[in-house]
Amino acid sequence: MTMKTLFDTTTLGRLPVKNRIVRSATFEAAGAELPGAGESALVARYGAMAEGGVGTIITGMMAIDADARAAAPMTKLYGDGEAGFDAAFAKIMDAVHAHGCKLVVQISHCGLKATEHDNGGPPLGPSDFAAVPDMPGRAMTTEEIAQTVQDFAAAAVWCQKAGADGVQLHGAHGYLLSQFLSPYYNKRTDNYGGSIENRARFLLEAARAVRAAVGPDYPLWVKINSEDFVENGLTLEDCIWVCKQLEAAGVDAIEASAGLGVKDLASRPSRPVKSEADEAVFAAQGHAIAQAVGIPVISVGSYRTPSVIDRVLNDNAFAAVSMCRPLISEPALVARWQKGDTAPARCISCNRCFAPPFGCKVFTD
Ligand SMILES: Cc1cc2nc3c(=O)[nH]c(=O)nc-3n(C[C@H](O)[C@H](O)[C@H](O)COP(=O)(O)O)c2cc1C
């Protein structure tokens, strides 16, 4: 059997890529307004990572409609900015493609965690629930769900027209689609709550609508929680069922994450990664998914060492691994490894990329 390495060229969820390293979605808290001021910031940031050897970049989550944003500077994929978005995105794609890298846009609705609403109003989600302190959320009506499904499809078409290499539905980390999947948030008694068939309905409708809108060949990926790690959260067994349905709905790749972001075991495993034993924190769950589906699975969560990545790729049925925090502090990490310096990422999981005082040490050598 051929051994896999992180430097293999391969096809990942319909996308030909130069290696098995993906930059996992990382919210551009720098204030990426497109079109506008964020453009040059994204050209610089994505360009540096593309030049730095990453095979595929997944953008930070971008908002599909007026109720979707987690924070004011979250990039909008809706409204009257489409023409400007196309032009801004062309520059970003050029910066990425110049280095043989691919770019996939994460299309997202933050649901009960959306704090910015163009038209006022409360955060929307599966049930009445205050996911953000002092911001009580409201259960969506079935009409709002149907509209949001269409908004996902329209946002995907924006990205396709603007020249992005693919889109990823954000179905993880306790944002809208993940909230519907999770009994922790979803207390509905209609067709969108209760059984996993019902809790997955919104995500599956969104996946089918995007697939119908972008055509059969455009890469469509989904990031999902393999499990929620909270009492009464999504289980691995339910997630595996959902992933099989996603494959049937025309999804091309699954990125397997975990954690609802409500307790210590969040989407960002906040524990420091001090040794190889702390790496690959969700690999077991991702492997279980990969064994159940025929589409590629990307594993995310505390990868720091190339030998660990190679071992995980071969011990598990993964097509790729993705990283977030290591590429914030070291955008040229993959190129460093490729040149033969295989020391682990210098990211120390200080998590200052998440919380004040923002800003970690960035290594550019
Ligand atoms: C600053 C920051 C922003 C993030 N933004 C997103 C996001 O927009 N969408 C998403 O799916 N995950 C997001 N994540 C989670 C990462 O994609 C990844 O799943 C997590 O950090 C674990 O990978 P790591 O150990 O390589 O950092 C973010 C993480 C960090 C640290």
The ligand as an SDF file (V2000), in Angstrom:
LIG
                    3D

 31 33  0  0  0  0  0  0  0  0999 V2000
   -8.8310   33.1660   15.6330 C   0  0  0  0  0  0  0  0  0  0  0  0
   -9.6410   31.9820   15.1980 C   0  0  0  0  0  0  0  0  0  0  0  0
  -10.7080   32.1620   14.3270 C   0  0  0  0  0  0  0  0  0  0  0  0
  -11.4630   31.0450   13.8890 C   0  0  0  0  0  0  0  0  0  0  0  0
  -12.4650   31.2480   12.9820 N   0  0  0  0  0  0  0  0  0  0  0  0
  -13.1510   30.1770   12.4990 C   0  0  0  0  0  0  0  0  0  0  0  0
  -14.1120   30.3590   11.4740 C   0  0  0  0  0  0  0  0  0  0  0  0
  -14.3570   31.4650   10.9680 O   0  0  0  0  0  0  0  0  0  0  0  0
  -14.7640   29.2570   11.0240 N   0  0  0  0  0  0  0  0  0  0  0  0
  -14.4980   27.9990   11.5320 C   0  0  0  0  0  0  0  0  0  0  0  0
  -15.0990   27.0210   11.0750 O   0  0  0  0  0  0  0  0  0  0  0  0
  -13.5780   27.7900   12.4970 N   0  0  0  0  0  0  0  0  0  0  0  0
  -12.8910   28.8530   12.9770 C   0  0  0  0  0  0  0  0  0  0  0  0
  -11.9090   28.6480   13.9160 N   0  0  0  0  0  0  0  0  0  0  0  0
  -11.5890   27.2750   14.3460 C   0  0  0  0  0  0  0  0  0  0  0  0
  -10.4400   26.6990   13.5100 C   0  0  0  0  0  0  0  0  0  0  0  0
  -10.7880   26.6080   12.1330 O   0  0  0  0  0  0  0  0  0  0  0  0
  -10.0010   25.2940   13.9860 C   0  0  0  0  0  0  0  0  0  0  0  0
  -11.1050   24.4280   13.8130 O   0  0  0  0  0  0  0  0  0  0  0  0
   -9.5030   25.2880   15.4450 C   0  0  0  0  0  0  0  0  0  0  0  0
   -8.7600   26.4520   15.7360 O   0  0  0  0  0  0  0  0  0  0  0  0
   -8.6040   24.0810   15.7230 C   0  0  0  0  0  0  0  0  0  0  0  0
   -7.4980   24.0420   14.8440 O   0  0  0  0  0  0  0  0  0  0  0  0
   -5.9890   24.5110   15.3020 P   0  0  0  0  0  0  0  0  0  0  0  0
   -5.5930   23.6450   16.4810 O   0  0  0  0  0  0  0  0  0  0  0  0
   -5.1550   24.2090   14.0860 O   0  0  0  0  0  0  0  0  0  0  0  0
   -6.0490   25.9410   15.6680 O   0  0  0  0  0  0  0  0  0  0  0  0
  -11.1560   29.7340   14.3660 C   0  0  0  0  0  0  0  0  0  0  0  0
  -10.0860   29.5680   15.2630 C   0  0  0  0  0  0  0  0  0  0  0  0
   -9.3250   30.6730   15.6580 C   0  0  0  0  0  0  0  0  0  0  0  0
   -8.1630   30.4350   16.5760 C   0  0  0  0  0  0  0  0  0  0  0  0
  1  2  1  0
  2  3  1  0
  2 30  2  0
  3  4  2  0
  4  5  1  0
  4 28  1  0
  5  6  2  0
  6  7  1  0
  6 13  1  0
  7  8  2  0
  7  9  1  0
  9 10  1  0
 10 11  2  0
 10 12  1  0
 12 13  2  0
 13 14  1  0
 14 15  1  0
 14 28  1  0
 15 16  1  0
 16 17  1  0
 16 18  1  0
 18 19  1  0
 18 20  1  0
 20 21  1  0
 20 22  1  0
 22 23  1  0
 23 24  1  0
 24 25  2  0
 24 26  1  0
 24 27  1  0
 28 29  2  0
 29 30  1  0
 30 31  1  0
M  END
$$$$
